[in-house]
């Protein structure tokens, strides 16, 4: 039986960055080795995925509707983990859209709310804080694993190696 709180990523077939032979020149003004690609290449237009994000059995991904950058989503969750630990709540969104996510801790529980796709109210789920934190740690490792599987040359990227070290220390 699958867990009640999980995230899955499916590469967007329309996104050329997932394909063999992808040339980041399309996004950059000059030729750049995979090793030297900057953070911006990974956070907005490239490596788009369809996300299934379920918290406490509630599918919160229904509100996203369109693919999102895999790292933008994962790094949003990383930020939430840090902010909620410090402040008990986080109101945050993805970099490329005006969505509204609300995370709040209530004792051992974390409540997650996101505005519905057509602004038709909030969709809400909750899980144990510990369960969410473990999920966040796994998400980063899973995102990097998927990117490296599809684009092995990215294993040498300086920025992504920073994230690998972060995931290993989680």
PyMOL commands that set and color helices and strands:
alter all, ss='L'
color gray80, all
select helices_A, chain A and resi 16-18+24-26+34-36+39-43+61-63+70-87+129-150+152-156+158-169
alter helices_A, ss='H'
color red, helices_A
select strands_A, chain A and resi 6-11+48-55+58-59+68-69+89-92+101-106+109-115+122-128
alter strands_A, ss='S'
color yellow, strands_A
deselect
rebuild
show_as cartoon
